[in-house]
Amino acid sequence: MATRAASNLWLIDKAPIDEITGARLPSEEQVLLRYYHHHREMGKTASGSRKAVVEEVLPFWSRAGILTTTVIHAGTKLSKLVKAYNDFKKNKNKDRPKHRMDEEIFKGDLQEIFDLAHSSSLQRADVKDEDKEFLRSQREDRGESSMAGIDLVTAKKVEKQVERGTRLKRLWEREDSDIARLTERAETPSQSSSSSSSPVSTTSSPARGSRSQRKKLKQSPSISVRILTSFQLGEREKLSVRQATSTFAATAQVFGIGALGVWRSRRARSTSTIAGRSSAEKS
């Protein structure tokens, strides 16, 4: 059984790690240790190990709100880091002052972040100022800052988005259930009258019954309320005009009601309300 000292990497004097943790952007040392965990201990290929490490590192940058380079470029950067380490390891027996100095410089550089930021991250308008400042501080001194605060803000935003999406889904499911129930009620009288009619009148009765039923549906206050409720739901949930219009038209179509007519009714009611307010203000 190999001891921990035996599993430590040369020069770094640390064993490969099971995961990358912390509230800072991953360092080159962490990335290198994680790579050798996949490659040496998990038995993955070099390309497979690079891919696995990049997939683990990129979410840290995403949580920090910083635009990153491509996955291919990140893999190439990791490949160069591994090659540099292996080159030093091959020449570790060379006893020359310059070589020893280069090793110490390389070891010190491993404490810096494994920088995957896009070249335009600090100039882009869609990157927040606090995120840009965090990147600068991480580049200058990785130990001086953390993204604990950024994580909390991001977590709250995600929580609100999930909550809003769940609420919206429940509201639409309730609307669909009401529409299905009303449609079922509307079809029942037509089916019963069709079954009780004589064979001679079966060809024309369903059509007349269907038109008659649609006429009743058009005049039904409850259906108008459901359609207007669907429209108000779109307003309350801040849907886009296109989304609200599609939902509104689909609801009207279920009941055989012209969407344009209901829109006009809605517009006329809004206009009359505004006119009433204006006259009240003048008086």
ZADRENLUM-423478 format. One record per residue: residue number from 1; residue in one letter; x, y, z of N, C-alpha, C, O in turn. Coordinates in steps of 0.1 Angstrom, whole numbers. Layout:
# ZADRENLUM-423478
NODE     k   r    n_px    n_py    n_pz   ca_px   ca_py   ca_pz    c_px    c_py    c_pz    o_px    o_py    o_pz
NODE   NUM   A       X       Y       Z       X       Y       Z       X       Y       Z       X       Y       Z
...
//
This chain:
# ZADRENLUM-423478
NODE     k   r    n_px    n_py    n_pz   ca_px   ca_py   ca_pz    c_px    c_py    c_pz    o_px    o_py    o_pz
NODE     1   M       9     -12       0       0       0       0       9      12       0      18      14       8
NODE     2   A       7      21      -9      15      33     -11      11      43       0      -1      45       3
NODE     3   T      21      49       6      19      60      16      15      73       9      17      74      -3
NODE     4   R      11      83      17       7      95      11      19     102       5      18     109      -5
NODE     5   A      31     101      12      43     107       7      47     102      -7      52     109     -15
NODE     6   A      44      89      -8      48      82     -21      39      87     -32      43      87     -44
NODE     7   S      26      90     -29      17      95     -39      18     110     -42      12     114     -52
NODE     8   N      26     117     -34      28     131     -37      35     134     -50      43     126     -54
NODE     9   L      30     144     -57      37     148     -70      50     155     -67      52     162     -57
NODE    10   W      60     152     -76      73     158     -74      72     173     -76      63     178     -83
NODE    11   L      80     180     -68      81     194     -68      69     201     -60      71     210     -52
NODE    12   I      57     196     -63      45     202     -56      44     197     -42      40     204     -33
NODE    13   D      49     184     -40      48     177     -27      34     176     -21      32     178      -9
NODE    14   K      25     174     -30      11     172     -26       5     161     -34       9     158     -45
NODE    15   A      -5     154     -28     -11     142     -35     -22     148     -44     -28     158     -41
NODE    16   P     -26     140     -54     -37     144     -63     -50     146     -54     -52     138     -44
NODE    17   I     -59     155     -58     -70     158     -50     -83     152     -56     -84     150     -68
NODE    18   D     -93     149     -48    -105     142     -52    -115     152     -59    -123     149     -67
NODE    19   E    -114     165     -55    -122     175     -60    -116     189     -58    -107     191     -50
NODE    20   I    -121     199     -66    -116     213     -64    -127     220     -56    -138     220     -59
NODE    21   T    -122     225     -45    -132     232     -36    -127     246     -33    -116     250     -38
NODE    22   G    -135     254     -26    -131     267     -22    -140     278     -29    -148     275     -38
NODE    23   A    -139     290     -24    -147     301     -29    -139     311     -38    -142     322     -40
NODE    24   R    -128     305     -43    -119     313     -52    -118     306     -66    -122     294     -67
NODE    25   L    -113     313     -75    -111     307     -88    -100     296     -87     -90     299     -80
NODE    26   P    -101     285     -93     -91     274     -91     -77     278     -95     -75     286    -105
NODE    27   S     -67     274     -88     -53     277     -91     -48     267    -100     -54     256    -103
NODE    28   E     -36     270    -106     -29     261    -115     -25     248    -107     -25     237    -113
NODE    29   E     -22     250     -95     -18     238     -87     -30     229     -85     -29     217     -86
NODE    30   Q     -42     234     -81     -54     226     -80     -57     219     -93     -61     207     -92
NODE    31   V     -56     226    -104     -59     220    -117     -50     208    -120     -54     198    -125
NODE    32   L     -37     211    -117     -27     200    -120     -29     188    -111     -28     177    -116
NODE    33   L     -32     190     -98     -34     179     -89     -47     172     -93     -47     159     -92
NODE    34   R     -57     179     -98     -69     172    -102     -67     164    -115     -73     153    -116
NODE    35   Y     -59     169    -124     -55     162    -136     -49     149    -133     -53     139    -139
NODE    36   Y     -39     149    -124     -32     136    -121     -41     127    -113     -38     115    -113
NODE    37   H     -51     132    -106     -61     123    -100     -68     115    -111     -70     102    -110
NODE    38   H     -73     122    -121     -80     115    -132     -70     106    -140     -74      95    -144
NODE    39   H     -58     111    -143     -49     104    -152     -42      92    -145     -41      81    -151
NODE    40   R     -37      95    -133     -29      85    -126     -37      75    -117     -35      63    -118
NODE    41   E     -46      81    -110     -54      72    -101     -67      67    -107     -70      55    -103
NODE    42   M     -73      74    -115     -85      69    -122     -82      62    -135     -91      55    -141
NODE    43   G     -70      63    -140     -66      55    -152     -72      61    -165     -73      53    -175
NODE    44   K     -76      73    -165     -81      79    -177     -70      83    -187     -58      85    -183
NODE    45   T     -73      85    -199     -63      90    -209     -60     104    -206     -67     111    -199
NODE    46   A     -50     109    -213     -46     123    -211     -57     133    -216     -60     142    -209
NODE    47   S     -63     130    -227     -73     138    -233     -86     137    -224     -93     147    -222
NODE    48   G     -89     125    -219    -100     123    -210     -99     130    -197    -108     136    -192
NODE    49   S     -86     130    -192     -84     137    -179     -85     153    -181     -90     159    -172
NODE    50   R     -80     158    -192     -81     172    -195     -95     176    -196    -100     186    -190
NODE    51   K    -103     168    -203    -117     171    -205    -125     172    -192    -133     181    -189
NODE    52   A    -122     162    -183    -129     161    -170    -125     173    -161    -134     179    -155
NODE    53   V    -112     177    -162    -108     188    -153    -114     201    -158    -119     210    -150
NODE    54   V    -114     204    -171    -120     216    -177    -135     217    -173    -140     228    -170
NODE    55   E    -142     206    -174    -156     206    -170    -159     209    -156    -169     214    -152
NODE    56   E    -149     206    -147    -150     209    -133    -146     223    -130    -152     229    -120
NODE    57   V    -137     229    -138    -132     242    -135    -142     253    -140    -144     264    -134
NODE    58   L    -147     252    -152    -156     262    -158    -167     267    -150    -170     279    -150
NODE    59   P    -174     258    -142    -185     263    -133    -181     273    -123    -189     282    -119
NODE    60   F    -168     273    -119    -163     283    -109    -164     297    -116    -168     307    -109
NODE    61   W    -160     297    -128    -159     310    -135    -174     315    -138    -177     327    -138
NODE    62   S    -182     305    -141    -196     309    -144    -203     315    -131    -210     324    -132
NODE    63   R    -200     309    -120    -206     314    -107    -200     328    -104    -207     336     -98
NODE    64   A    -188     331    -108    -182     344    -106    -187     354    -116    -184     366    -115
NODE    65   G    -195     350    -126    -201     359    -136    -191     364    -146    -192     375    -151
NODE    66   I    -180     356    -149    -169     361    -158    -170     352    -171    -170     340    -170
NODE    67   L    -170     359    -182    -170     353    -195    -157     345    -197    -146     351    -194
NODE    68   T    -158     333    -201    -146     324    -203    -142     322    -217    -150     325    -226
NODE    69   T    -130     316    -219    -126     312    -232    -133     299    -236    -141     294    -229
NODE    70   T    -131     294    -248    -137     282    -253    -132     270    -245    -121     270    -239
NODE    71   V    -139     259    -246    -135     246    -240    -122     241    -246    -113     236    -239
NODE    72   I    -121     243    -259    -109     238    -266     -97     246    -262     -86     240    -259
NODE    73   H     -99     259    -260     -87     267    -256     -83     264    -242     -72     263    -238
NODE    74   A     -93     261    -233     -91     257    -219     -83     244    -219     -74     243    -211
NODE    75   G     -87     234    -227     -80     222    -228     -66     223    -233     -57     217    -227
NODE    76   T     -63     232    -242     -50     235    -247     -41     241    -236     -29     238    -235
NODE    77   K     -47     250    -229     -40     257    -218     -36     246    -207     -24     247    -202
NODE    78   L     -45     237    -204     -41     227    -194     -31     218    -200     -22     213    -192
NODE    79   S     -31     215    -213     -21     206    -219      -7     212    -218       2     205    -215
NODE    80   K      -6     225    -220       7     232    -219      12     232    -205      24     230    -202
NODE    81   L       3     233    -195       7     233    -181      12     219    -177      23     218    -170
NODE    82   V       6     209    -181      10     195    -179      24     192    -185      32     186    -179
NODE    83   K      25     197    -197      38     195    -205      49     202    -198      60     197    -197
NODE    84   A      47     214    -193      57     222    -186      62     215    -173      73     214    -170
NODE    85   Y      52     209    -166      55     202    -154      63     189    -157      73     186    -151
NODE    86   N      59     182    -168      66     170    -171      80     173    -176      89     165    -174
NODE    87   D      82     184    -183      95     188    -188     105     191    -176     117     187    -176
NODE    88   F     100     197    -166     108     200    -154     111     187    -147     122     185    -142
NODE    89   K     101     178    -147     103     165    -140     114     156    -147     122     150    -140
NODE    90   K     114     157    -160     124     149    -167     138     154    -165     148     146    -165
NODE    91   N     140     167    -162     153     173    -160     156     176    -145     164     184    -142
NODE    92   K     149     169    -136     150     172    -122     164     168    -116     168     173    -106
NODE    93   N     171     159    -123     184     155    -118     195     165    -123     207     164    -118
NODE    94   K     192     174    -131     202     184    -135     205     194    -124     196     200    -118
NODE    95   D     217     194    -120     221     203    -109     228     216    -114     240     218    -113
NODE    96   R     219     224    -119     224     237    -124     216     248    -118     204     247    -117
NODE    97   P     222     259    -113     215     270    -106     203     275    -114     193     278    -109
NODE    98   K     205     277    -127     194     283    -135     182     273    -136     171     277    -135
NODE    99   H     185     260    -136     174     250    -137     166     250    -124     154     250    -123
NODE   100   R     174     251    -113     167     252     -99     159     264     -98     148     264     -92
NODE   101   M     164     275    -103     156     288    -102     144     287    -111     133     292    -106
NODE   102   D     144     281    -122     132     279    -131     122     270    -124     110     273    -125
NODE   103   E     127     260    -117     117     252    -109     110     259     -98      98     258     -97
NODE   104   E     117     268     -91     111     276     -81     101     286     -86      91     288     -80
NODE   105   I     105     292     -98      95     301    -104      83     294    -108      72     299    -106
NODE   106   F      84     282    -114      73     274    -119      64     270    -107      52     271    -107
NODE   107   K      70     266     -96      63     262     -84      55     274     -78      44     273     -74
NODE   108   G      61     286     -78      54     298     -73      43     302     -82      32     306     -77
NODE   109   D      44     300     -96      34     303    -105      22     294    -103      10     298    -107
NODE   110   L      24     282     -98      12     273     -96       2     279     -86      -9     273     -86
NODE   111   Q       6     288     -78      -4     294     -68     -13     305     -75     -23     309     -69
NODE   112   E     -10     308     -87     -18     318     -95     -31     311    -100     -31     298    -101
NODE   113   I     -41     318    -104     -53     312    -109     -50     306    -122     -42     310    -130
NODE   114   F     -58     295    -125     -57     289    -138     -67     298    -147     -79     295    -148
NODE   115   D     -61     308    -153     -69     319    -159     -76     314    -172     -69     311    -182
NODE   116   L     -89     314    -172     -97     310    -183    -106     322    -188    -115     320    -196
NODE   117   A    -103     334    -183    -111     345    -187    -110     348    -202     -99     347    -207
NODE   118   H    -121     353    -208    -120     357    -221    -112     370    -222    -112     378    -213
NODE   119   S    -105     372    -233     -97     383    -235    -104     397    -234     -98     407    -231
NODE   120   S    -117     397    -236    -125     409    -235    -133     410    -223    -142     419    -222
NODE   121   S    -131     402    -213    -139     401    -201    -139     415    -194    -150     419    -189
NODE   122   L    -128     421    -193    -127     434    -185    -132     446    -193    -134     457    -188
NODE   123   Q    -135     444    -206    -140     455    -214    -155     454    -218    -161     463    -222
NODE   124   R    -160     442    -215    -174     440    -219    -184     447    -210    -182     447    -198
NODE   125   A    -194     452    -216    -204     460    -208    -214     450    -201    -220     454    -191
NODE   126   D    -215     438    -205    -224     428    -199    -218     421    -187    -224     413    -181
NODE   127   V    -206     424    -184    -199     419    -172    -200     429    -161    -196     441    -163
NODE   128   K    -205     426    -150    -207     435    -139    -193     440    -134    -183     434    -135
NODE   129   D    -194     453    -129    -182     459    -124    -176     451    -112    -163     450    -111
NODE   130   E    -184     446    -103    -179     438     -92    -173     425     -96    -163     421     -90
NODE   131   D    -178     420    -107    -172     407    -112    -158     410    -119    -149     402    -118
NODE   132   K    -157     422    -125    -144     426    -131    -134     428    -120    -123     424    -121
NODE   133   E    -139     435    -109    -130     438     -98    -125     425     -92    -114     424     -87
NODE   134   F    -134     415     -91    -131     402     -85    -120     395     -93    -111     389     -88
NODE   135   L    -121     396    -106    -111     390    -115     -98     397    -113     -87     390    -113
NODE   136   R     -98     410    -113     -85     417    -111     -79     413     -98     -66     410     -97
NODE   137   S     -86     412     -87     -81     409     -74     -76     394     -74     -65     392     -67
NODE   138   Q     -82     385     -81     -78     372     -81     -65     370     -89     -56     362     -86
NODE   139   R     -63     378     -99     -51     378    -107     -39     384     -99     -28     380    -101
NODE   140   E     -42     394     -91     -31     401     -84     -27     392     -72     -15     390     -69
NODE   141   D     -37     388     -64     -35     380     -52     -47     371     -50     -57     375     -45
NODE   142   R     -46     358     -53     -57     349     -53     -63     348     -38     -75     346     -37
NODE   143   G     -54     349     -28     -58     347     -15     -65     359      -8     -70     358       3
NODE   144   E     -66     371     -15     -71     383     -10     -86     384     -11     -92     393      -5
NODE   145   S     -92     376     -20    -107     378     -22    -113     364     -24    -106     354     -27
NODE   146   S    -126     364     -23    -134     352     -25    -147     356     -31    -151     367     -31
NODE   147   M    -154     346     -37    -167     349     -43    -179     344     -35    -189     340     -40
NODE   148   A    -177     344     -21    -188     339     -13    -200     348     -14    -211     343     -15
NODE   149   G    -198     361     -15    -209     371     -17    -216     369     -30    -228     370     -31
NODE   150   I    -208     367     -40    -213     365     -54    -221     352     -54    -232     352     -61
NODE   151   D    -217     342     -47    -225     330     -47    -238     332     -41    -248     326     -46
NODE   152   L    -239     339     -30    -252     342     -24    -261     349     -33    -273     346     -34
NODE   153   V    -256     360     -40    -265     367     -49    -270     359     -60    -282     359     -64
NODE   154   T    -261     351     -66    -265     342     -77    -275     331     -72    -284     329     -79
NODE   155   A    -273     326     -60    -282     316     -55    -296     322     -53    -306     315     -56
NODE   156   K    -297     334     -48    -310     341     -47    -317     343     -60    -329     341     -61
NODE   157   K    -309     347     -70    -315     350     -83    -320     337     -89    -331     336     -95
NODE   158   V    -312     326     -88    -317     313     -93    -329     308     -86    -339     303     -92
NODE   159   E    -330     310     -73    -341     306     -65    -354     313     -69    -365     307     -70
NODE   160   K    -353     327     -72    -364     334     -76    -369     330     -90    -381     329     -92
NODE   161   Q    -360     327     -99    -363     322    -112    -371     309    -111    -381     307    -118
NODE   162   V    -366     300    -103    -372     287    -102    -386     288     -96    -396     282    -100
NODE   163   E    -387     297     -85    -400     299     -79    -410     305     -88    -422     301     -89
NODE   164   R    -406     315     -96    -415     321    -106    -419     311    -117    -431     311    -121
NODE   165   G    -410     303    -121    -413     293    -131    -423     283    -126    -432     279    -133
NODE   166   T    -421     279    -114    -430     269    -108    -444     275    -106    -454     268    -109
NODE   167   R    -445     288    -102    -458     294    -100    -465     296    -113    -477     294    -114
NODE   168   L    -457     300    -123    -463     302    -136    -469     289    -142    -479     288    -148
NODE   169   K    -461     278    -140    -466     265    -145    -478     260    -138    -487     255    -144
NODE   170   R    -480     263    -125    -492     259    -118    -504     267    -122    -515     261    -124
NODE   171   L    -502     280    -125    -513     288    -130    -518     284    -143    -530     283    -145
NODE   172   W    -508     280    -152    -513     276    -165    -519     262    -165    -529     260    -172
NODE   173   E    -515     253    -156    -521     240    -154    -535     242    -149    -544     235    -153
NODE   174   R    -537     252    -140    -551     254    -135    -560     259    -146    -571     256    -147
NODE   175   E    -554     268    -155    -562     274    -166    -565     263    -175    -577     262    -180
NODE   176   D    -556     254    -179    -559     243    -188    -569     233    -182    -578     228    -190
NODE   177   S    -569     231    -169    -579     223    -163    -593     229    -164    -603     222    -167
NODE   178   D    -594     242    -162    -607     249    -163    -612     248    -177    -624     246    -179
NODE   179   I    -603     251    -187    -607     251    -201    -612     237    -205    -622     235    -212
NODE   180   A    -605     226    -200    -609     213    -204    -623     209    -198    -631     203    -204
NODE   181   R    -625     214    -185    -638     211    -179    -649     218    -186    -660     212    -187
NODE   182   L    -648     230    -190    -658     238    -197    -661     232    -210    -672     231    -215
NODE   183   T    -650     228    -217    -652     221    -230    -660     208    -229    -668     205    -238
NODE   184   E    -657     201    -219    -664     188    -217    -679     190    -214    -687     183    -219
NODE   185   R    -682     201    -206    -696     204    -204    -703     208    -216    -715     205    -218
NODE   186   A    -696     215    -225    -702     220    -237    -705     209    -247    -715     210    -254
NODE   187   E    -697     199    -247    -699     188    -256    -710     178    -252    -715     171    -260
NODE   188   T    -712     177    -239    -722     168    -233    -736     170    -239    -742     160    -243
NODE   189   P    -742     182    -239    -756     184    -244    -757     180    -259    -767     174    -263
NODE   190   S    -746     183    -266    -747     180    -281    -747     165    -283    -754     161    -292
NODE   191   Q    -739     158    -275    -739     143    -277    -752     137    -273    -757     128    -280
NODE   192   S    -758     142    -262    -771     136    -257    -782     139    -267    -790     130    -270
NODE   193   S    -783     151    -272    -793     154    -282    -792     147    -295    -801     143    -301
NODE   194   S    -779     144    -299    -776     136    -311    -781     122    -309    -786     116    -319
NODE   195   S    -779     116    -298    -783     102    -295    -798     100    -295    -802      89    -298
NODE   196   S    -805     110    -290    -820     109    -289    -827     113    -301    -840     111    -302
NODE   197   S    -821     119    -311    -828     123    -323    -830     112    -333    -824     101    -331
NODE   198   S    -839     114    -342    -843     103    -352    -832     102    -362    -824     111    -364
NODE   199   P    -832      90    -370    -822      88    -380    -822      98    -391    -812     101    -397
NODE   200   V    -835     103    -394    -836     113    -405    -829     126    -402    -823     132    -411
NODE   201   S    -829     130    -389    -823     143    -386    -808     142    -381    -803     152    -377
NODE   202   T    -802     130    -382    -788     129    -377    -778     137    -385    -768     141    -380
NODE   203   T    -781     139    -398    -771     146    -406    -770     160    -403    -759     166    -405
NODE   204   S    -781     167    -399    -781     181    -397    -781     185    -382    -777     196    -379
NODE   205   S    -785     176    -374    -786     179    -359    -773     182    -353    -772     192    -346
NODE   206   P    -762     174    -355    -749     178    -349    -744     192    -353    -739     199    -345
NODE   207   A    -746     195    -366    -741     208    -370    -749     219    -363    -743     229    -358
NODE   208   R    -763     218    -363    -771     228    -356    -768     229    -341    -766     239    -335
NODE   209   G    -766     217    -335    -763     217    -321    -749     223    -318    -748     230    -308
NODE   210   S    -740     221    -327    -727     226    -326    -727     241    -326    -721     248    -318
NODE   211   R    -734     247    -337    -735     261    -338    -742     267    -326    -739     278    -321
NODE   212   S    -753     261    -322    -761     266    -311    -752     266    -298    -753     275    -290
NODE   213   Q    -745     255    -296    -736     255    -284    -726     265    -285    -723     272    -274
NODE   214   R    -720     268    -297    -709     278    -298    -715     292    -295    -709     300    -289
NODE   215   K    -728     294    -299    -735     307    -296    -737     309    -281    -735     320    -276
NODE   216   K    -740     298    -274    -742     299    -260    -728     302    -253    -728     310    -244
NODE   217   L    -718     295    -258    -705     298    -253    -700     312    -254    -694     318    -246
NODE   218   K    -704     318    -266    -700     332    -269    -707     341    -259    -701     351    -255
NODE   219   Q    -719     338    -255    -727     346    -246    -725     343    -231    -730     350    -223
NODE   220   S    -717     333    -229    -715     328    -215    -705     338    -207    -694     339    -212
NODE   221   P    -710     344    -197    -701     353    -189    -689     346    -183    -678     351    -182
NODE   222   S    -691     333    -179    -680     326    -173    -669     324    -182    -657     324    -178
NODE   223   I    -672     321    -195    -661     319    -205    -654     332    -207    -642     332    -208
NODE   224   S    -661     343    -208    -655     356    -210    -645     359    -198    -634     364    -200
NODE   225   V    -650     356    -186    -642     358    -175    -629     349    -175    -618     354    -172
NODE   226   R    -630     337    -180    -619     328    -181    -608     333    -191    -596     333    -189
NODE   227   I    -614     338    -202    -605     343    -212    -598     356    -208    -586     357    -209
NODE   228   L    -605     365    -201    -599     377    -196    -590     374    -185    -579     381    -183
NODE   229   T    -593     364    -177    -584     359    -167    -571     354    -173    -560     357    -167
NODE   230   S    -572     347    -184    -560     342    -191    -551     354    -195    -539     354    -195
NODE   231   F    -558     364    -200    -551     376    -205    -544     383    -193    -532     387    -194
NODE   232   Q    -552     385    -182    -546     392    -170    -534     384    -165    -525     389    -159
NODE   233   L    -535     370    -166    -524     362    -161    -511     365    -168    -501     365    -162
NODE   234   G    -513     367    -182    -501     370    -189    -495     383    -185    -483     385    -185
NODE   235   E    -504     393    -182    -499     406    -177    -492     405    -164    -481     411    -162
NODE   236   R    -498     397    -155    -493     396    -142    -479     389    -141    -470     393    -134
NODE   237   E    -478     379    -150    -465     371    -151    -455     378    -160    -444     372    -162
NODE   238   K    -458     390    -166    -449     397    -174    -444     389    -186    -432     389    -189
NODE   239   L    -454     383    -193    -451     376    -205    -449     386    -216    -454     397    -215
NODE   240   S    -441     382    -226    -439     391    -237    -452     392    -245    -462     384    -243
NODE   241   V    -453     402    -254    -466     404    -261    -469     392    -270    -480     388    -271
NODE   242   R    -458     387    -276    -460     375    -284    -465     363    -277    -474     356    -281
NODE   243   Q    -459     361    -265    -464     349    -257    -478     351    -252    -486     342    -252
NODE   244   A    -481     363    -247    -495     366    -242    -505     365    -254    -516     359    -252
NODE   245   T    -502     370    -265    -511     369    -277    -513     355    -281    -525     351    -284
NODE   246   S    -503     346    -282    -505     332    -285    -514     325    -276    -522     318    -280
NODE   247   T    -511     327    -263    -519     320    -253    -534     325    -253    -543     317    -252
NODE   248   F    -535     338    -255    -549     344    -255    -556     339    -267    -568     336    -266
NODE   249   A    -550     338    -279    -557     334    -291    -561     319    -290    -571     315    -294
NODE   250   A    -551     311    -284    -554     297    -282    -566     294    -273    -575     286    -276
NODE   251   T    -567     302    -262    -578     301    -253    -591     305    -260    -601     298    -258
NODE   252   A    -591     315    -268    -603     320    -275    -608     309    -285    -620     307    -287
NODE   253   Q    -598     303    -292    -601     293    -302    -608     281    -296    -616     275    -303
NODE   254   V    -604     277    -284    -610     266    -278    -625     267    -276    -633     258    -278
NODE   255   F    -629     280    -273    -643     283    -271    -650     287    -284    -662     291    -283
NODE   256   G    -644     287    -295    -650     292    -307    -652     307    -308    -661     311    -315
NODE   257   I    -644     314    -300    -646     329    -300    -635     335    -308    -623     332    -306
NODE   258   G    -638     345    -316    -628     352    -324    -619     360    -315    -623     368    -307
NODE   259   A    -606     358    -316    -596     365    -307    -597     380    -310    -595     387    -300
NODE   260   L    -599     384    -322    -599     398    -325    -611     405    -318    -609     416    -314
NODE   261   G    -622     398    -318    -634     404    -311    -631     406    -297    -635     416    -291
NODE   262   V    -625     396    -290    -622     398    -276    -612     408    -273    -613     416    -264
NODE   263   W    -602     409    -282    -592     420    -281    -599     433    -282    -595     443    -275
NODE   264   R    -608     435    -292    -615     447    -293    -623     451    -281    -624     462    -276
NODE   265   S    -630     440    -275    -638     442    -263    -629     447    -252    -632     456    -244
NODE   266   R    -617     440    -251    -607     444    -241    -602     458    -242    -601     466    -233
NODE   267   R    -600     462    -255    -595     475    -258    -606     486    -255    -603     496    -250
NODE   268   A    -618     483    -259    -629     492    -257    -631     494    -242    -634     506    -238
NODE   269   R    -630     484    -234    -632     485    -220    -621     494    -214    -624     502    -205
NODE   270   S    -609     492    -219    -598     500    -214    -599     515    -218    -596     524    -210
NODE   271   T    -604     517    -230    -606     531    -235    -617     538    -227    -616     549    -223
NODE   272   S    -628     530    -224    -639     537    -216    -634     540    -202    -638     550    -196
NODE   273   T    -626     531    -197    -621     534    -183    -612     546    -183    -614     555    -174
NODE   274   I    -603     548    -193    -595     560    -194    -603     572    -196    -600     583    -190
NODE   275   A    -614     571    -204    -622     583    -207    -630     587    -194    -632     599    -191
NODE   276   G    -634     577    -187    -641     580    -174    -633     587    -164    -637     596    -157
NODE   277   R    -620     582    -163    -610     589    -154    -608     603    -158    -607     612    -150
NODE   278   S    -607     605    -172    -604     619    -176    -615     629    -173    -613     640    -169
NODE   279   S    -628     624    -175    -639     632    -173    -641     635    -158    -645     646    -154
NODE   280   A    -637     625    -150    -638     627    -135    -628     638    -131    -630     646    -122
NODE   281   E    -616     637    -137    -606     647    -133    -609     661    -137    -607     671    -130
NODE   282   K    -616     662    -149    -620     676    -153    -631     682    -144    -631     693    -141
NODE   283   S    -640     673    -140    -651     678    -132    -646     681    -118    -653     685    -109
//
